[in-house]
């Protein structure tokens, strides 16, 4: 008997992690008009941002279906394995609901679908934690219980560089985008209760990085867990943020992720941020 871990491509983990970590990554689909692409398979991050720059309307995404989850689960169930599923936040996609529907097809199996409240490299971070717990010998139930407690301390903060995509997605008015662009306003976003929300703003990217650093300092980083940095088609921005935060927070190891189509559609190119487990505070 083994513990199997399933996630989806909104985690923005490279598909090479499937072999490296022994996990399954189910891809979402991206639709530019009538053209449909499989995230990470026939549409790379670079190709996505090139197409996004030319698009007059934002692309749409299609969730992983119950049938796709069922197909992924079946051989594991038949082998007597336990399964932990870590999908994108249910507030952001129906993918989590698809996983729960698929689980109902195997009522006798040990299958745990976690509402991660996470997406992009914040979700990727939780997946790596699950892999570590599995490799320490935890059962699927123990991993699910641990992550359910830990997810409340998961943090993701990022700065948005280009307001165009917030405007196209209806999250910012045309006038607001114009004024913000002229003034160099950069929104700071976070994931709260599974939703993407604006928590601050800064004048310029460097000020945005500093604002993120201050939030990280205030909450503290639990270095027992991995810390992730991510970027949307601008690795130099991620390196700048990493260089600012890592030394001050004494982060020895961090992972870098490319933000893919699921979040990149709304964040646009040039977004960069950090995901971490906040230090536990005394009740």
LOTIZA-314565 format. One line per 10 residues: number of its first residue (from 0); their letters; for each residue x, y, z of N, C-alpha, C, CB. Coordinates in steps of 0.001 Angstrom, whole numbers, plus 500000, padded with zeros to 6 digits. Glycine has a CB too. Example, Ala and Ser with C-alpha at 12.3 -4.5 7.8 and 13.67 -1.06 7.14 Angstrom:
BEGIN
0 = AS = 513190,494310,507800,512300,495500,507800,513200,496700,507800,511308,495527,509046 | 512850,497750,507080,513670,498940,507140,512900,500030,507870,514084,499402,505725;
//
This chain:
BEGIN
0 = XXXXXXXXXX = 500828,498800,500000,500000,500000,500000,500861,501248,500000,499064,500007,501204 | 500493,502210,499181,501232,503465,499092,500272,504636,499255,501990,503564,497747 | 500835,505784,499530,500052,507023,499577,500304,507779,498285,500424,507900,500830 | 499246,508045,497549,499338,508750,496267,498861,510186,496428,498509,508026,495178 | 499545,511110,495763,499194,512525,495836,498815,513012,494447,500364,513366,496415 | 497634,513629,494369,497136,514174,493108,496898,515666,493279,495830,513453,492656 | 497354,516450,492319,497063,517886,492298,496688,518261,490871,498291,518736,492806 | 496524,519556,490614,496210,519992,489255,497228,521034,488808,494770,520565,489175 | 497168,521393,487536,498212,522242,486959,498159,523685,487427,498117,522210,485475 | 497093,524067,488145,497075,525425,488701,498125,525598,489791,495691,525750,489261;
10 = XXXXXXXXXX = 498704,524482,490249,499794,524542,491230,501063,525119,490618,500079,523151,491795 | 501115,525159,489288,502274,525679,488552,503567,524933,488869,502458,527146,488859 | 503431,523694,489317,504603,522822,489437,504941,522284,488054,504346,521650,490449 | 506207,522178,487705,506556,521583,486413,506110,520129,486373,508076,521689,486151 | 505696,519662,485203,505218,518292,485090,506315,517278,485388,504660,518052,483706 | 507568,517721,485358,508673,516827,485723,508582,516387,487183,510016,517517,485471 | 507827,517127,488002,507653,516749,489408,506876,515450,489550,506942,517858,490169 | 506132,515081,488507,505386,513827,488583,506322,512648,488805,504566,513614,487311 | 507416,512637,488069,508394,511563,488224,509305,511811,489413,509223,511414,486958 | 509721,513058,489576,510656,513409,490646,510068,513141,492024,511057,514870,490535;
20 = XXXXXXXXXX = 508803,513507,492217,508171,513387,493529,507194,512217,493621,507453,514665,493863 | 506906,511567,492500,505937,510482,492519,504522,510971,492754,506305,509485,493573 | 504134,512018,492032,502800,512583,492173,502109,512600,490810,502866,514011,492776 | 500819,512932,490819,500048,513072,489592,499563,514518,489481,498847,512072,489565 | 499804,515141,488314,499338,516503,488057,498339,516450,486906,500534,517468,487726 | 497097,516802,487180,496058,516795,486150,495927,518199,485556,494693,516314,486736 | 496007,518317,484232,496007,519651,483625,494615,520252,483455,496680,519591,482289 | 494509,521543,483715,493343,522305,483306,493519,522666,481836,493152,523584,484191 | 492484,523220,481233,492554,523628,479831,492389,525133,479723,491478,522908,478991 | 492999,525686,478684,492973,527132,478442,492354,527372,477069,494416,527757,478528;
30 = XXXXXXXXXX = 491396,528284,477006,490703,528558,475750,490900,530007,475322,489210,528248,475885 | 491580,530173,474190,491669,531468,473522,490638,531439,472398,493137,531760,472973 | 489447,531985,472652,488390,531904,471655,488025,530452,471418,488818,532578,470340 | 488130,530004,470162,487795,528625,469815,488981,527683,469961,487271,528562,468402 | 490158,528222,470242,491353,527391,470365,491509,526891,471798,492606,528175,469934 | 491627,525578,471946,491765,524978,473275,493151,524368,473431,490675,523907,473511 | 493756,524621,474585,495096,524118,474870,495081,523400,476215,496141,525273,474871 | 495951,522412,476355,496118,521706,477617,497264,522368,478374,496390,520178,477390 | 496951,522888,479544,497919,523647,480339,499183,522827,480595,497292,524080,481672 | 500329,523400,480210,501605,522772,480490,502005,521659,479547,501586,522250,481841;
40 = XXXXXXXXXX = 501105,521271,478636,501414,520171,477733,501560,520653,476293,500334,519104,477817 | 500546,521322,475768,500717,521905,474434,500657,523423,474480,499650,521373,473480 | 500826,523985,475683,500907,525433,475853,501867,525728,476988,499505,526054,476132 | 503070,526162,476648,504051,526513,477674,503722,527893,478242,505495,526488,477095 | 504348,528229,479363,504129,529548,479963,504544,530653,478994,504912,529677,481288 | 505665,530460,478309,506131,531483,477365,505142,531669,476220,507510,531108,476807 | 504627,530556,475685,503639,530637,474609,502355,531292,475097,503338,529244,474051 | 501964,530977,476329,500746,531566,476880,500859,533084,476951,500457,530992,478270 | 501964,533592,477499,502092,535052,477663,502228,535755,476313,503307,535388,478550 | 502818,535090,475337,502883,535660,473988,501487,535800,473397,503762,534789,473073;
50 = XXXXXXXXXX = 500653,534777,473587,499279,534831,473087,498453,535835,473887,498628,533439,473147 | 498692,535899,475189,497956,536829,476049,498202,538273,475641,498350,536628,477510 | 499441,538582,475270,499787,539946,474877,499023,540390,473628,501287,540054,474632 | 498648,539432,472771,497950,539749,471526,496431,539665,471665,498410,538814,470429 | 495956,539122,472772,494518,538869,472937,493752,540149,473265,494287,537833,474038 | 492613,540321,472633,491740,541462,472933,490809,541153,474101,490916,541846,471697 | 490578,539870,474318,489793,539418,475461,490594,538382,476236,488428,538833,475006 | 490351,538310,477531,491077,537335,478335,490650,535913,477971,490848,537596,479832 | 491587,534989,477979,491220,533591,477736,490404,533040,478889,492469,532734,477522 | 489744,531933,478650,488986,531241,479696,489703,529947,480038,487516,530960,479245;
60 = XXXXXXXXXX = 489388,529435,481206,489985,528161,481618,488876,527151,481892,490884,528345,482877 | 489171,525885,481678,488223,524802,481916,488773,523882,482986,487934,524017,480618 | 487950,523573,483979,488377,522773,485126,488655,521329,484757,487331,522821,486207 | 489372,520649,485639,489543,519210,485517,488183,518565,485782,490644,518671,486509 | 487776,517610,484966,486449,517022,485079,486425,515882,486097,485981,516519,483720 | 485225,515535,486599,485127,514367,487483,485662,513094,486831,483684,514153,487900 | 485387,512924,485530,485864,511720,484835,487383,511646,484821,485333,511687,483402 | 488045,512789,484653,489511,512801,484641,490064,512451,486016,490037,514177,484194 | 489436,512958,487067,489861,512569,488419,489609,511082,488664,489123,513411,489478 | 488449,510615,488215,488108,509210,488414,489117,508303,487711,486688,508925,487901;
70 = XXXXXXXXXX = 489498,508668,486490,490490,507881,485750,491837,507867,486459,490656,508432,484336 | 492196,509001,487101,493467,509069,487822,493427,508255,489109,493817,510519,488138 | 492270,508256,489765,492143,507559,491048,492037,506044,490891,490934,508074,491792 | 491368,505578,489843,490998,504173,489733,492178,503200,489894,490344,503941,488408 | 493290,503388,489149,494380,502407,489315,494969,502406,490719,495484,502685,488315 | 494958,503550,491390,495472,503606,492764,494533,502859,493706,495644,505076,493228 | 493226,503070,493514,492241,502373,494350,492339,500868,494130,490806,502870,494039 | 492477,500452,492875,492570,499020,492561,493822,498395,493172,492571,498807,491042 | 494860,499204,493341,496100,498703,493950,496050,498736,495472,497287,499519,493464 | 494940,499275,496019,494813,499347,497464,495530,500535,498086,495326,498096,498068;
80 = XXXXXXXXXX = 495872,501519,497271,496596,502689,497764,495644,503714,498383,497395,503335,496627 | 496198,504575,499213,495471,505717,499767,495778,506938,498902,495863,505973,501271 | 494863,507919,498886,495023,509061,497988,494752,510369,498738,494077,508930,496770 | 495629,511346,498516,495412,512715,498977,495320,513600,497738,496565,513195,499946 | 494241,514349,497625,494039,515235,496475,494140,516686,496937,492659,514967,495796 | 495009,517453,496269,495191,518870,496598,494882,519710,495363,496643,519149,497109 | 493617,520080,495183,493240,520885,494018,493291,522377,494327,491842,520503,493540 | 493126,523181,493296,492976,524621,493433,491823,524934,494382,492743,525278,492057 | 491897,526057,495065,490836,526491,495977,489465,526374,495326,491078,527932,496427 | 488504,525883,496070,487156,525733,495524,486495,527082,495255,486294,524920,496478;
90 = XXXXXXXXXX = 487054,528156,495829,486543,529502,495566,486951,529997,494180,487043,530473,496633 | 487922,529344,493559,488465,529812,492295,488139,528912,491108,489936,529948,492415 | 487694,527693,491376,487456,526748,490285,486552,525621,490756,488786,526181,489752 | 485852,525002,489808,485056,523822,490107,485871,522556,490159,483979,523671,489101 | 487184,522662,489989,488050,521483,489999,487947,520717,491314,489497,521892,489750 | 487874,521435,492427,487743,520782,493729,486450,519975,493800,487782,521822,494860 | 485352,520536,493281,484077,519811,493256,484182,518560,492388,482947,520721,492738 | 484906,518664,491277,485105,517495,490411,485803,516365,491172,485931,517884,489162 | 486810,516729,491973,487532,515716,492742,486621,515051,493766,488741,516341,493442 | 485745,515826,494375,484831,515266,495373,483801,514343,494726,484121,516391,496136;
100 = XXXXXXXXXX = 483335,514711,493544,482398,513846,492814,483074,512519,492466,481890,514550,491522 | 484328,512609,492003,485069,511395,491647,485293,510509,492869,486418,511759,491007 | 485571,511117,493999,485795,510347,495222,484574,509495,495570,486131,511286,496388 | 483379,510003,495295,482153,509274,495627,482016,507970,494844,480945,510150,495365 | 482771,507830,493756,482724,506597,492973,483496,505467,493645,483280,506842,491580 | 484265,505803,494689,485079,504803,495386,484814,504907,496893,486605,505001,495073 | 483595,504576,497316,483198,504820,498711,484017,504054,499747,481759,504466,498882 | 484638,502964,499353,485406,502174,500317,486874,502590,500381,485311,500703,499967 | 487280,503465,499499,488699,503827,499418,489058,504957,500381,489053,504236,497994 | 490323,504982,500753,490845,506060,501601,491277,507207,500686,492050,505560,502499;
110 = XXXXXXXXXX = 490331,508089,500387,490607,509232,499506,490233,510512,500247,489815,509115,498149 | 491179,511444,500331,490969,512701,501056,491168,513869,500097,491937,512817,502276 | 490098,514634,499882,490161,515823,499026,490217,517038,499937,488929,515903,498041 | 491300,517773,499853,491527,518912,500750,491118,520212,500069,493008,518980,501184 | 490350,521040,500762,490110,522389,500264,491333,523215,500629,488785,523012,500862 | 492241,523329,499686,493553,523914,499966,493513,525416,500232,494474,523645,498820 | 492480,526103,499746,492400,527568,499819,493582,528209,499095,492362,528037,501292 | 494155,527504,498120,495405,527961,497517,495375,527817,496004,496584,527185,498089 | 496342,528466,495370,496518,528389,493922,497951,528775,493599,495502,529312,493170 | 498360,528540,492392,499689,528815,491845,500785,528329,492818,499851,530336,491560;
120 = XXXXXXXXXX = 501856,529085,493014,502980,528544,493761,502670,528354,495249,504172,529448,493604 | 501578,528972,495743,501128,528673,497104,500597,527258,497201,500055,529665,497546 | 499887,526813,496168,499421,525425,496098,500594,524481,495891,498394,525251,494965 | 501519,524865,495028,502711,524053,494812,503470,523806,496109,503622,524721,493800 | 503541,524831,496950,504201,524703,498244,503506,523652,499106,504222,526054,498970 | 502169,523673,499147,501429,522691,499938,501629,521279,499406,499945,523034,499951 | 501732,521150,498082,501976,519837,497489,503336,519302,497941,501911,519914,495944 | 504346,520162,497930,505665,519698,498379,505629,519285,499845,506722,520794,498168 | 504890,520031,500654,504771,519653,502067,504118,518279,502189,503951,520709,502852 | 503074,518038,501392,502412,516734,501409,503380,515617,501017,501204,516738,500464;
130 = XXXXXXXXXX = 504216,515891,500021,505219,514902,499590,506188,514601,500734,506000,515415,498345 | 506626,515638,501421,507549,515433,502541,506907,514588,503645,508002,516785,503111 | 505636,514890,503955,504934,514140,504994,504748,512687,504583,503576,514779,505293 | 504425,512466,503311,504315,511100,502798,505636,510359,502956,503886,511110,501323 | 506716,511029,502598,508030,510388,502654,508496,510142,504094,509055,511243,501920 | 507871,510852,505045,508154,510600,506462,507353,509416,506998,507849,511848,507290 | 506457,508874,506158,505705,507691,506552,504287,507945,507019,506424,507003,507611 | 503796,509175,506859,502427,509468,507289,501407,508804,506372,502190,510981,507325 | 500259,508453,506932,499147,507926,506145,498428,509085,505449,498159,507121,507046 | 497542,508750,504511,496779,509782,503817,495939,510590,504803,495880,509152,502744;
140 = XXXXXXXXXX = 495319,509908,505759,494512,510614,506761,495363,511587,507566,493830,509615,507701 | 496544,511136,507980,497432,512000,508774,497896,513202,507965,498648,511208,509274 | 498202,512991,506682,498613,514098,505817,497472,515097,505664,499059,513574,504434 | 496260,514594,505425,495102,515471,505256,494845,516280,506514,493862,514658,504893 | 494923,515640,507674,494689,516343,508938,495758,517407,509185,494660,515347,510106 | 497010,517076,508863,498110,518028,509041,497931,519243,508130,499463,517347,508758 | 497603,519004,506866,497447,520106,505918,496215,520954,506230,497357,519565,504495 | 495152,520321,506714,493963,521086,507088,494285,522086,508196,492837,520142,507536 | 495161,521705,509110,495570,522620,510174,496575,523653,509660,496175,521835,511347 | 497480,523196,508806,498577,524053,508347,498124,525117,507355,499655,523208,507717;
150 = XXXXXXXXXX = 497090,524839,506566,496704,525752,505481,496293,527131,505990,495566,525152,504680 | 495860,527230,507237,495488,528538,507783,496703,529437,507986,494751,528364,509105 | 497887,528822,507993,499125,529601,508121,499833,529802,506786,500066,528919,509090 | 499251,529275,505712,499858,529456,504388,499601,530886,503911,499288,528420,503362 | 500616,531515,503400,500525,532898,502934,501062,533007,501509,501300,533846,503879 | 500465,533891,500737,500985,534250,499415,500779,535742,499226,500282,533431,498271 | 501852,536455,498935,501779,537881,498625,502493,538124,497303,502406,538746,499767 | 501892,538923,496454,502486,539209,495147,502166,540632,494735,501981,538215,494080 | 503024,541182,493881,502812,542522,493345,502480,542404,491864,504064,543426,493567 | 501454,543157,491432,501008,543156,490038,501683,544306,489304,499457,543274,489942;
160 = XXXXXXXXXX = 502317,544005,488186,503035,545048,487446,502150,545758,486431,504232,544451,486741 | 501380,545014,485637,500609,545574,484524,499116,545541,484855,500892,544793,483209 | 498490,546719,484941,497082,546805,485315,496131,546439,484177,496774,548193,485796 | 496660,546276,482985,495823,545994,481812,494934,544775,482016,496695,545785,480586 | 495471,543735,482632,494757,542472,482716,493705,542496,483821,495736,541333,482951 | 493929,543300,484862,492888,543511,485859,491721,544269,485233,493444,544279,487080 | 492036,545191,484309,490980,545936,483613,490196,545008,482693,491579,547109,482803 | 490892,544208,481904,490211,543303,480985,489335,542297,481725,491229,542570,480125 | 489764,541918,482916,488998,540955,483699,487891,541576,484521,489906,540210,484598 | 487719,542900,484400,486650,543573,485123,486947,543852,486575,485431,542775,485039;
170 = XXXXXXXXXX = 488182,543637,486997,488547,543879,488391,489011,545317,488625,489638,542911,488818 | 489130,546076,487551,489570,547470,487644,488969,548224,486474,491136,547586,487649 | 488452,549446,486733,487845,550236,485663,488911,550740,484707,487050,551415,486240 | 488479,551104,483501,489420,551640,482513,490089,552906,483037,488700,551933,481183 | 489290,553774,483659,489842,555019,484209,490819,554722,485336,488715,555936,484717 | 490451,553774,486185,491332,553414,487292,492641,552840,486803,490652,552424,488205 | 492572,552032,485752,493784,551449,485187,494674,552526,484577,493429,550397,484132 | 494058,553495,483885,494832,554568,483273,495535,555410,484328,493931,555448,482416 | 494794,555799,485349,495380,556631,486412,496458,555849,487150,494288,557112,487406 | 496153,554585,487457,497124,553766,488168,498404,553583,487381,496532,552424,488489;
180 = XXXXXXXXXX = 498276,553390,486069,499450,553227,485217,500280,554503,485191,499032,552837,483795 | 499605,555639,485058,500313,556928,485026,501061,557186,486332,499326,558073,484757 | 500472,556800,487429,501078,557058,488742,502033,555945,489167,499991,557226,489794 | 502113,554880,488358,502996,553769,488708,502487,552949,489875,504362,554286,489029 | 501157,552894,490033,500565,552146,491147,500663,550644,490882,499085,552561,491364 | 501133,549897,491860,501258,548446,491765,500466,547810,492906,502758,548004,491810 | 499360,547114,492589,498586,546461,493649,499353,545300,494284,497258,545958,493092 | 499174,545134,495576,499689,543978,496294,498505,543055,496538,500398,544389,497645 | 498607,541813,496085,497500,540879,496230,497892,539731,497147,497061,540344,494863 | 496861,539092,497689,497066,537965,498584,495971,536940,498314,497063,538418,500080;
190 = XXXXXXXXXX = 496116,535771,498909,495070,534760,498891,494486,534707,500299,495621,533350,498432 | 493227,535083,500430,492569,535072,501735,491272,534292,501635,492302,536512,502238 | 491145,533286,502504,489974,532406,502507,489723,531826,501115,488731,533170,502995 | 490815,531536,500427,490726,530895,499121,490460,531813,497959,489686,529892,499155 | 490396,533126,498191,490113,534090,497135,491293,535041,496954,488832,534878,497452 | 491465,535504,495717,492490,536512,495438,491927,537878,495805,492938,536474,493934 | 492658,538629,496618,492163,539942,497018,493321,540932,497089,491433,539862,498379 | 492997,542202,496906,493989,543272,496999,494138,543680,498457,493584,544493,496120 | 495378,543737,498937,495610,544055,500349,496416,545334,500550,496321,542909,501020 | 496982,545870,499469,497815,547068,499600,498134,547571,498203,499129,546773,500408;
200 = XXXXXXXXXX = 498792,548705,498103,499298,549202,496830,500559,550004,497077,498237,550058,496102 | 501381,550100,496049,502673,550779,496172,502961,551561,494901,503809,549765,496454 | 503826,552561,495029,504251,553335,493863,505537,552723,493328,504453,554847,494220 | 505417,551877,492316,506576,551244,491708,506836,549860,492260,507788,552099,491903 | 507537,549067,491452,507795,547675,491833,508684,547563,493070,508439,546934,490678 | 509715,548390,493164,510612,548285,494315,509865,548553,495613,511784,549262,494173 | 508962,549545,495584,508147,549822,496766,507209,548650,497034,507340,551131,496584 | 506741,548011,495962,505893,546836,496123,506641,545691,496782,505351,546391,494780 | 507877,545477,496364,508695,544431,496986,508905,544727,498475,510062,544310,496265 | 509154,545998,498776,509368,546383,500175,508115,546164,501005,509803,547843,500266;
210 = XXXXXXXXXX = 506953,546442,500408,505686,546227,501118,505486,544746,501426,504501,546761,500285 | 505860,543902,500482,505759,542455,500723,506720,542040,501829,506058,541658,499427 | 507945,542563,501779,508932,542237,502814,508407,542593,504199,510255,542972,502549 | 507778,543749,504328,507265,544165,505632,506197,543204,506135,506700,545582,505554 | 505363,542711,505236,504340,541744,505635,504973,540416,506053,503343,541517,504486 | 505999,540011,505327,506687,538759,505675,507348,538896,507040,507744,538388,504596 | 507983,540030,507283,508627,540271,508572,507611,540227,509707,509350,541621,508565 | 506461,540831,509485,505432,540907,510524,504905,539533,510886,504286,541795,510072 | 504700,538682,509888,504131,537364,510148,505176,536313,510476,503336,536915,508968 | 506394,536510,509996,507450,535550,510230,507302,534330,509341,507466,535137,511679;
220 = XXXXXXXXXX = 508407,533658,509093,508426,532470,508242,508807,531256,509068,509406,532649,507060 | 507978,530225,508996,508316,528962,509647,509235,528200,508699,507025,528122,510001 | 510517,528212,509009,511514,527638,508098,511560,526110,508141,512882,528186,508431 | 510649,525507,508915,510540,524044,508867,509884,523593,507571,509740,523520,510073 | 509304,524559,506844,508579,524254,505612,509212,525000,504446,507082,524623,505745 | 508972,524533,503219,509558,525205,502054,508962,526594,501838,509356,524358,500801 | 509769,527476,501286,509323,528808,500884,509417,528878,499366,510181,529943,501569 | 508366,529383,498732,508325,529461,497278,508287,530913,496817,507113,528700,496734 | 508996,531174,495716,508862,532448,495013,508309,532148,493621,510241,533215,494932 | 507534,533078,493078,506957,532861,491758,506962,534124,490929,505550,532338,491880;
230 = XXXXXXXXXX = 506863,533951,489610,506844,535092,488702,506028,534747,487469,508277,535510,488307 | 505516,535767,486805,504803,535557,485543,505618,536159,484402,503375,536184,485594 | 506383,535288,483779,507163,535628,482582,508201,536720,482820,506236,536062,481483 | 508681,536862,484037,509726,537842,484330,510603,537317,485466,509106,539225,484702 | 511475,536335,485167,512284,535736,486229,513198,536726,486941,513111,534630,485662 | 513600,537794,486259,514463,538782,486910,513747,539454,488073,514925,539837,485901 | 512420,539650,487951,511644,540249,489042,511626,539302,490245,510191,540568,488578 | 511464,538027,489988,511477,537054,491083,512831,537049,491777,511142,535646,490562 | 513897,537119,490984,515239,537134,491588,515438,538378,492450,516324,537073,490494 | 514890,539515,491996,515003,540750,492786,514289,540604,494129,514419,541948,492005;
240 = XXXXXXXXXX = 513081,540043,494095,512324,539865,495340,513026,538862,496250,510881,539394,495040 | 513537,537812,495651,514262,536790,496406,515495,537389,497087,514675,535630,495479 | 516212,538215,496342,517431,538825,496877,517118,539777,498025,518182,539569,495773 | 515933,540382,497984,515535,541299,499049,515110,540540,500303,514398,542203,498572 | 514317,539493,500135,513692,538837,501279,514552,537731,501887,512368,538269,500868 | 515148,536890,501055,515827,535700,501568,516900,536008,502612,516448,534950,500428 | 517804,536976,502379,518836,537232,503387,518271,537771,504697,519848,538207,502843 | 517286,538648,504613,516741,539256,505827,515946,538260,506662,515861,540439,505467 | 515330,537287,505993,514538,536291,506718,515315,534998,506944,513252,535992,505960 | 516594,534999,506544,517473,533847,506718,516871,532582,506094,517749,533618,508206;
250 = XXXXXXXXXX = 516420,532734,504858,515868,531606,504117,516991,530935,503338,514724,532064,503162 | 517362,529745,503734,518454,529032,503075,518020,528419,501750,518995,527948,503987 | 516794,527905,501698,516317,527191,500520,514979,527779,500092,516188,525669,500803 | 514827,528039,498814,513543,528496,498286,513369,527941,496883,513453,530050,498283 | 512136,527804,496472,511820,527270,495158,511261,528377,494268,510818,526105,495272 | 511568,528302,492981,511050,529275,492031,510038,528632,491101,512185,529897,491227 | 508936,529325,490838,507877,528794,489980,507480,529806,488918,506654,528402,490815 | 507131,529285,487737,506543,530124,486696,505027,530152,486910,506906,529593,485256 | 504449,531331,487053,502999,531447,487188,502374,531161,485826,502582,532868,487717 | 501518,530165,485770,500943,529735,484504,499635,530426,484163,500728,528267,484529;
260 = XXXXXXXXXX = 498885,529851,483221,497699,530511,482671,496569,530753,483656,497181,529713,481559 | 496391,529890,484652,495220,529987,485519,495223,531295,486300,495171,528801,486481 | 496368,531670,486841,496496,532944,487552,497049,534026,486628,497404,532784,488786 | 497923,533627,485706,498553,534597,484812,497564,535342,483938,499551,533910,483946 | 496402,534730,483646,495366,535393,482859,494974,536721,483479,494140,534498,482726 | 494880,536768,484793,494429,537981,485482,495590,538819,486026,493497,537608,486622 | 496686,538145,486382,497831,538877,486926,498640,539539,485820,498725,537942,487735 | 498646,538912,484621,499446,539441,483532,500921,539192,483754,499192,540916,483365 | 501755,539567,482792,503200,539386,482938,503784,540351,483967,503896,539580,481590 | 504902,539964,484544,505612,540851,485462,505200,540738,486913,505427,542237,485032;
270 = XXXXXXXXXX = 504221,539886,487202,503809,539660,488593,504872,538806,489288,502399,538964,488663 | 505138,539110,490545,506073,538280,491305,505686,538288,492767,507525,538773,491129 | 505988,537169,493469,505583,537101,494870,506241,535965,495621,504101,536962,494966 | 505785,535782,496842,506335,534779,497746,505199,534017,498404,507245,535430,498811 | 505414,532731,498642,504486,531908,499414,505281,531250,500536,503772,530832,498508 | 504678,531202,501723,505387,530648,502877,504383,530232,503938,506395,531671,503456 | 504857,529487,504905,504057,529133,506083,504440,530116,507185,504298,527623,506536 | 503448,530861,507656,503704,531865,508680,504054,531187,510012,502477,532791,508847 | 504834,531882,510793,505227,531371,512096,503992,531168,512976,506225,532330,512776 | 503969,530090,513717,502824,529808,514569,502827,530754,515767,502840,528336,515036;
280 = XXX = 501679,531320,516039,501568,532250,517162,500854,531575,518319,500822,533537,516743 | 501176,532000,519520,500530,531431,520710,499083,531898,520780,501292,531833,522004 | 498204,530992,521124,496788,531333,521248,496569,532124,522521,495907,530064,521239;
//
